[in-house]
Amino acid sequence: MNIVYKKIYLKSVMWMIQLRDYQNELIDGIYQSISKGNKRIMVQSPAGSGKSITMSEVARRATDKGNRVLFVVHRRELVNQIKETFIANSVDMNLCHVGMVQTINNRVKKGSEPKPTIILVDEAHHSLAKTYLNIFEHFSDAYVIGFTATPWRMSNKGFTDVFQDLILGKTVRWLIDNNRLAPFKYYSVNLMDSDILTHNSTGDFSNDSITKAMQKTIYGDVIKHYKKFAEGKKTIVYTHNVESSINVAERFNKEGYKALQVDGKTPKAQRELAMELFRKGEINILVNAELYGEGVDVPDCQCVILLRPTESLTLFIQQTMRSMRYQPNKQAIIIDHVGNWYRHGLPDSEHDWQTYFEGTKKKGKSNDAIPIKECPECFSVIESAYTICPECGFEFPKEEQQDYELMENAELEEVTEDKVIQLNLKTAEECESVEELYQLAKDKGYKPGWAYVQAKRLGMLG
């Protein structure tokens, strides 16, 4: 064992991290699933709910019994972070190997990776990548327990090819109500009150107009709305490409704010320094492209600004909830300039994770059917939208991109759950009675005559 880790381990061996009630519930769920004969189990728990601590407890109990644990992560920055948590919880690191998936995969090929009893997988929605599957297949007798906030695949194919069971954690709303995550205010463009969205013959928003409004458009002036909604708050900005991140950082600095820009090509030491300065408060705004999605723990980040449209529910949740790590009296601010809430709802909107886990026959998005890819240089597993590998700096071949349209005169406003409900209300065709049509008209804010016309059109009035 590394001498530094050994000292920390010996110092902490007499105590363990105290788990919260909902974390113990997850562990109980894992053991109950194992007792039913399941060996490959996925655990869902929201971003910021302390999955690393929960995993450390699984590892501690395993190593206490002399079992070997293999912990698989997909980013180099996470390795030491996980090790520190495991050591603090008295995991026997002589029986636990924490490593990047590509490193472990190479060790497996060379026959130098000891056989584990349990394989723990961080960000397990990546686990259908070939590098993960190679490890699982090689250690076919091992229990595989994968943790993720989002058991979701854009292809809608689910995870049952790898996992047998899904353990569901608490909802984001429960964690907020119980002071485990920070409450938030969400600001974005409200296209429902504009002329951009048009209605079809049934009174519902036209899918074509929604698609057109959401493609390649950034609404509202970034600096203006930061001053209006989040002045002085520590903020991470997510942009759609490197050039945009540079421009946005320059604008903040010209306005007198302390901002730094980083991207996948920024040297690792420089990226770490930027994050350290941000954590210390020496800079207030960190503008990035292709970084700081999964696994970044910055509890005092108070605000995120979204300048990147995404069809990925996983990416949306990881980015928006980066500001929602709990601190007393903290209220997170999310400023969405690209209308991502039209695609995904709000961070606390509920999702049918069980159905996502099982998969559906519904055809997935053709423009991003595979949400991850492997770098051909270092074999890191990264989001498919990356153009530069954050691990080794490899530049992926550039695809032709359309320019983003800027509508800086657009005004952003607070988005609450009632707007999400209004957007997702069922159509007239989905109503099974005249009463449901009149309720739908009320929910949509339409006059009762709309329900009468729809009922007559659908043949409900005889």
N, C-alpha and C positions, 0 to 999 in steps of 0.2 A: 504494500500500500504506500502511496506517496506520503512522505514524512509530514507534510502540512495536513493532509486529510487524516493521517493517523492521530496527530495531536488533537484535532477537532473531534475526532471520533471518541478518543479516550476521555476527553473533557465532557462530552455529551452523553456517554454511554449510560449514565445513571438516571437519565430522564428521557421523556418522550414528548412529542408535540401533542397538545390536547386537541383532539378533533371536535368539530362542531357536530351537532345532532344530525344534520342532513348528510354530512360526510360519513358518519357511522351507518346511516341508513343505506348508503350506496354500497358500503362494504358488506353489510348484511345481505343485500340483494345479490352481490357477487357470489357469496357462499351458498345462498339458497339455490342459485342457478347451477352452481357446481354440483350440489347435492342431487340435482335432477339429471345429472349426467352430461351437462354441457361443458365443453373444454375450450370453446372459443366464444368469448363474451365481449360485447361492446357496451360501454358505459357512457351515457349522455349526461352532461352537467354544464350549465351555462358558463360562458367566459367570465373569469373573475371569481368563480365559486371555490377556488382552491383545489383544483384537480391534482396538482403536484403533491400537495400534502396528503390527499387521499391515496395517491399511488405510493407515496413513501410508507404509508401504514401497511398497505398490502405487501410491500417489499420487506418491511421490518418483520412482520409476522412470519413471512416465508423464510427469511434468513435465520430467525430465531429457532426455527425447526431444522436448520441445517440444509435448507433447499437453496439451490442456486437460482438467481434472478438475472434476466437479461432485459435491460431497458433500452428501447429503441426511440431515438429522436430524429428529426429531419433537418435540424439546423445546428451548426457548430456552436452558436451562441448559447444554446440551451443546455449543453452538456454540463458545464460547471455550475450553472444555475440549479439544475436538477440534483447534482452531486451534493451541493451545499444543503439542500432541503433534506435529502436522504440521510446525510451525516447528522444533521440536527435532530433527526427523529431516530437516531441510534440504529440505522440499518447497518448490518455487517458488510462493509464494502469489500471484504475479502471474498464474499460470496455473491457480489452484485457488480455487474459490468454495465456502465452507462456509456452509450456510444451512438454516433451518427449511423444512420441506416446503411449508407454506402460503405463505411468503414467496417461495420459488422458483416455486411454481405461479402466483402473481400476476405475477411478472416474466416468466414464459413467456407469459402471456396478453397482456402489454403489449409483448412482443417485445424485452425488454431483457436477457434472459438469454443470454449467449454460448453458442454451440453447443459442447458438450463431446465429447471422444473417449470418455471413460469416466465413467459415473455410479456413484458408490459410495453404498451405502445402509446406514445404521446401523439396528439392530433391524429387520431386513428382514421379519420376520413381520408387520409392519404394511403391507407394500408392496402389498397388494391393495386398499387404500383408494383412492378415486377421485382424490384429489389426487396420489398417487404415479403412478397409471396415466396421468393426463394428461401428466405430465412424461415418462414413458417413451415414450408415443405421439408426443409432439411431437418428441423426439430419437430417432427410431426407428433411426437408424444407429449410435447410441452403444452401447458395451458397458455392460451393467448388471451390477454385482457387488454382491450384497447379503449382509451378515453378520448372523448371529443365533445365539443359544445354543439356540433352540428353533424349528425349522422345523415348527411344529404349529399346526393350526387346530381349534377346537372343533367346527366343522362337518364335520370329516374330509374336506374337499374338496381338500386339498393345495395345491401352489403351481405346478403345471405349466402353468397358464394364463399365467403370467408367466415362469417360469424353466425353462431346458432341462436343467440339470444341478445336482447337489448334491455339494459337496466336504465330506467328513466330517473333523472334527478329532479330537483325542485324547479319551478318556473322562474324566469327572470323577475316577474312581478312579485312572487313570494319572497325572493331574495331582497328585493327593494323594500318591501313592506316590513321585513324582519331585520333591516339594517345590516345586510350582508353585501349589498351593492348600493351605489349612490343613485338617488332619483335623478331624473334628467329633464331638460327642456329641449325640444327638437324644433329647429327652424328650417323651413325650406320654401320653395316656390309652390303656390297653390294653383295648379293649372285648372282645377275644377271651377274656379271663379274667374277664369280668363276666357278669351276667345280662341285660345289655341286648341282646346279640346272641343270637338263637335259631337252632337248626338245623332244616333241613327234613328230609324223609324219607330223603334220601341221606346225611345226616350233614354236609352243607355248610352254611355260614352262609346264612341266609335273606336274599335281596336286600332284601326289605321292611324287615327289622329293621336292616340296615346303613343303608339310606336314612333311616329314622326316627331312628336314633341320630346321624346326621351332620347333620341339618337343624337349623339355628338353635340349636345347643347349644355353650356354652363350659364346658369342664371344668376344675376346679381353681382355686384362689385364686392370682391373679397375683403378689401380693407374696410370699406364702409360698414359691412355687416359684422365684421369682427369688432369694430368700435361700438356698434349698436348693441350687440348681444353678449360680447365676451371680453370687453376691454380689460387688459392686464392679466388675463387668465393664461396659465401654461397650456400651450396648444400644439397638437400634432396635426399637420396638414397633409392630406393624401392627394397627390396629383396623378394625372393620367400618363405623363411621360417625363423624362429627365429635363427636357427644355422648359416645360411648364413649371417644374419644381424650382429651377434656377430663377425664372422670371418672377415667380410669386415671392421667393425669398428676397430678391432685390427690391421688390415693391415694399415689403414690410420694413426692410432696413432703411429705405428712403423716407419712410414715414416715422422713423425714430425708434422702431422696435428692434430688439435684439433677436435676430433670426439667423439660423444656420440651415444650409441645404445639404442633403445627403441622398445618394441613390445607390443602386446595385454595384456601380463601378467605383464608388468611394472606397479607398483602402480601409481594411478592417480596423486598424488602429484609429483612423480618423473617425470612423463611424462610432466606435466605442467612446472616443473623447467627446463627440457631439452629444451622445446620450448622457454621459456623465455631467457635462455642463448643464444640460437640460434638467437633470435630476437635482443638481445643486441650485438651480434657479439663476445661473449666470447667463443663460439665454432663456427666453420665454416662448419662442416659437421655433419648432423643428419642422421644416418642410422636407418631404421625402417623396421619392418615386420608387415603388417596388420594394419597400422595406416596412418594418414595424407593423406587420400584420399579426401573425401568430406568435405566441410565446413571449412577447415583450411585456415585462412587468414594470409599469410606471404608475404607481398608485396615486401620485399627486398630479398626473395629467388631468386637467379640468375641462378641456375642450378639444373636440376634433372637428376639422373642416374637411368636407368631402368635395373634391374637385374631380373625382373619377367615377363615371358611371360603371356599374357592374351588374351583370346578370347572376353573379355568384352569391347565394344567400350566405354561405360560409364567410366570404370576404367581407360582406356587408356587416355581419354580426361582429366579426373580429375587429373591424375598424371602428364602428360606432361605439362598441363597449370598451374600447381602450380608455375612454374617459370616465368610466363608471366604476372603477375600483373604489371600494368604500373608504371613506374618511369621515369623521364626525363633522356634521354641518356642511358637507360638500354637496353641491348640486352640479351635475355634469351638464355641459352645453354641447349640442351637436348641431352644426351648421351644414346643411346639405344643399349645395349649389347645383346638384345634378338630378334632383328628384328621385333618388334611390328609394325613397319611401313608397313611391308608386309601385315599385317592383316587389318590395319585400315587407312593407309595413313598418312598424317601429321596433326598436330593440326589445321591447317587452311584449310584442305581439306573439300570441301562442302559435305553435306549429305542431303538426301531426307527425312527430318524429318517428313513431312506430310505423306509419305508412311509408315515410321516406326510407326507413331502414329496410323494410320488406321490399320496397320497389314497386313500381306500377308499370302497366303496359303503355302508359302515356309516353309519347315520343319526347325526348329531351331536346334542349336547345341545340340546334345544328351549328351555331356559331361558336360553341364552347363546350362540346360534349365531354371533353376530358379536362377537368379543372386543374390537373397537375402535369408536370413533365420532369424528365431527368436531364440535368446538364450533361452534354456529351464529353465535357472535359473532366469534371470532378465527380459526376454522377450524383450530385445533390438532387433531392426531390424538392421542387419548388412550384409555386403557382404558375399555371400555364400562361398567364398574362405577362410574366416577366420577360423583358427584352435583354436584360443583363443579369447574369448569375450573381447573386449577392455573396456567394461563397468564394468564387475564384475569378470573377470579373469577365467570364466568357460572354461575348456578345452574340446573341442569336441573330440569324439572318432577318433583316428588316422586312416586314410586310407593308404593302402600300396602305397608308392610313389617310382617312379623310380629315380635313381640318375641323377643329371644334368651333361651333358657332358660339360667339359670346353675346349674351343679352344682358349687359351690365346695368341697364335701366330697370330690370326686373326687381321687384321688392319681395323679400322673403318675409314669412310670417310664421307664427308658431303652429306646428302641426300636432294635433291631439288625436286620441284614439277614435273619436267620433268621425273625423275625416277619413281615417283608414276604413272604418266600418262603411261609411257612405260609398267609398270607392269600390268596396268589395261586396256590396249588396247584390243579391241575386237578381236575375233578369226577370222580366214579365213571364217569359216562357217557362221559368222554373217554378212559378206559383201554381199551386194545385187547386186553388179555390178563389172565388171573388173576394172573400174576406182577406186572403193573403195579398191580393192585388191592392186592396185599399190600404192595408198596413204598409206595403212596399211604397205606395205613393206618399204616405205620411212620413216614412223614414227618409225618402229621397227629397222631401220638401215640395212635392208636386201637388197640384190641385186634385181634388177627388175625381174631377172629370177625366183625368188621365187614366185612372183605374177603370172607369166605365168604358172608355174607348178600348183599352187593352182587353177587357173582359169580352167585349163584343167581337173584337178581332180574333180572339182565341176560341170563340164559340162557347163561352161559359154561360151566356145569358139565354140560350135556347133559340 
